């Protein structure tokens, strides 16, 4: 018999903000999907919640499990850090409370007797199980209620045996994250045909949030700022 295979994901718009979690569990010849929404949460909380709820749903807690997540925070925390946290009374080495302590406690209660192989995979890189878990999490997070599957594994629409990933998508994802981490030179917005430059994201957000037919971009230097301004002006 194949090991139980689980794919999990979490999402929070704004981080913190409204969020959702999603998971797919293939246990024996059955597959079931899990998902839910929280009105104010973080990405890490939702990543953890997806794991907790998927493990709670298992019928055979002693069967070996392969759990696929794109969160190093979850995988490394569950496989390594959690044991030290428990020993230290849920305190970090500096003496502060462990973040998301209550969720980690819920997970810790589910680990005894289980045999979990934690697999960290790149998110948004074409792995069917990860893509579906993300769609469930994002759907609930945005306020919709995705239809969740429960039934025969042979009738399931996603190939859960396929864990190969698209290198181009992986690199694009990596490049996007690297860009997001860089300090902005400026933010440029286009609203009602008027282009404006902002020194901070807060200023830009105040102009575009909740508005329709607006555009905005982050620039990393003066040359890119000028390019974006010209692009916006020519698109009016």
N, C-alpha and C positions, 0 to 999 in steps of 0.2 A: 504493500500500500504506500502511496505517495505521502510524504510529510504534509501536514497542514501548511498551507501557504497563505500568507496575509500581506496585503498591501495597504498602507495607511498614508493619510495626508491631512494637513490642516491649513487653514487660511484665515487671515484677519485683515479686513480692509482698514487701513489707517495704522494698524498695529501700535497701540490698541484701537479697537473699533469693533464693528459687527463682524462676526466670524462664523466659521463652520468647520466640521470635521467629516472625514469620509474614510471608509475602510471596506475592503473586499476580503472575504474569508472563504477559502476553499478547504473544506474538511471532508475527507473521503470523496464520495461522488456527488457532494452537494456544494453549492455556492450560495452565500448570502451577502448582501451589501448592508452597510450600516452608515448612518449619517445623522447629523443634528446641527442645531444653530445655537449660538450664544450672542446676546445683544451687545456685550462689551467684553472683549477678550484680546488675546495676543496670538501670534502665530505659534509660539512655543506651547502655549496652553492647549491649542487645538491639535497640534501634533501629538501631544501627550494624551489628550482625551481620545483621539482615534485609536491609539494603542490600547488604552485601558478598556474601552468598550469592545474592541475586537477580541481581546483575551477573555473578557467576561462572557462573551457569546459562545465560547467553545463548549462542545458537548463532551469531548475527551481531553481533559487538561493534561493528561500524561503523555499524549502523543507528541512526537517531535514537531517543532514549529519552525518554519522559515519565515521571518518577518522582514519585509522590505519597506524601508522608509528613506525619504530624501533628507531627513533631519539628523545630522551628526549629534546635535544636542540630545535627542532622544536615545539614539543607539549607544552613544558613549556613556550617557548618564545611566542607562539601564544595565549596561554590561560592566561598567567600571565604577563610576562615582557613587552610585547609590549605596554600595556597601559601606563606604566610609561615612556617608551621611547618616546612615542608620546607627553606626557605631558611635558617632559624635552627637547623637540626639538631634539630628536634622539641622546641624550647624555646619557652616563651611569652615575651612582652615583658619579664616580670619575671625570666626566667632559669630558671623551674621547668619540670619535664617536663610535656609536654602530657598531659592526662588521657586515658586509653584510647589511649595512643600506639600500641600494637601493632595495635589494630583500625584506627586511622586509617592506619597504614602499609599494611595489607592493602587498604584502600579506595584509597589513592593509587596502588598498583600496578595497579589496574583502570581508572583514569581515562584514561590516555593512549589516544588514538584513538577514545574514545567521545564522543558528543554528547548530553549529558544536560540536559534542562530540568527543574530542580528545582521542584516544586510543593508549597507548604506548605498543608495543608488543616486545617480544624478536626476534631479527633477526636470520635468518638461523636456525630456530627451527621447520621447517616442516609445517608452516601455508601456505596453498596453495597461497593465495593472495600475501603474503609477498615474497614468493619464486619466484613467477612470476614477481613481480615488480623488484626484485633484478636482475633477469635474463635479463630483458629489460634494466635496468640501466647499468649493467655490459657489456652487449652486445654493446650498443652504446658507452660506455666508451672505449672499446677495439678496436673500429673502424669498427665494423660490424653494419648492420642495421637489427635488428630483425623485423620479420613480425608482424605487430600490428593488433589485432583483433578489429572488429567493427561489431556488429550484435546482434542477439537475445540472451538474457541471458541464455535461455534453451540449446543453442548449444555451450556455452562457456565451455572450457575444464577444468577449475579450479573451485573448490567449494568455492565460496566466503562467504558462510555461515559458513564454518568451520574455527574457530579461535582458536581451541585447538592446543597446541604445544607439541612437543616431549621433555620431561624433560631431556633425555640423550643428545640430540642435544643442548639444552639450556645450560646444564652444561658444555659440551665440548666447546661451544662458550665462556662461561664465563671463563673457564680455559685458553683458548687461549689468551683472552684479558688480563687476569691477568699476564700471562707469558710475553706477549709483553710489558707490562708496567714495568717489572722488569729490573734493570740495568744489562747489559751484562757483563760477566766475560771476554768473548772473542768471536770471530767469526771464524769459521773454514770453509775453502773452499777446494774443490777438482776440479782440472782442469788439463786435459792432464795427468792424473795418478799421479799428484803431490798434496800432502796435505800441506796446509799452514794455519798458525794461525795468526789472525789479532787482534790488540788491539781495533780497531774501525770499525764500519759498513762502513764508507767511504772507508777504505782500502780494505775491503772485496768486496764491491760493485764495486770498480774500477777493480778488478780482474775478476769478474763474469758477470758484466753487458753486455748484448748483446751477450754473448757467449752461444754456444750450448754444451750439454752434460757436464754441470757443476753441482756441488752440493754445498750447503752451509747451515750452521746451526749456531744458536746462543747457546752458553753455559752460564750457570748461576753460575758455580763454577768449580774448578780445576778437580774434579772427572768427571763431565759431559763432560768437554773439552776432557779429556783422552778417555772417552767412544766414543765420536763422532769421534775422530782421528782414533781410532781402527776400528770403523765401516767403515769409508771412505777408510782406507788402505785395509781392507778385501774385499771391493766391487770393487777394481780396476780390 
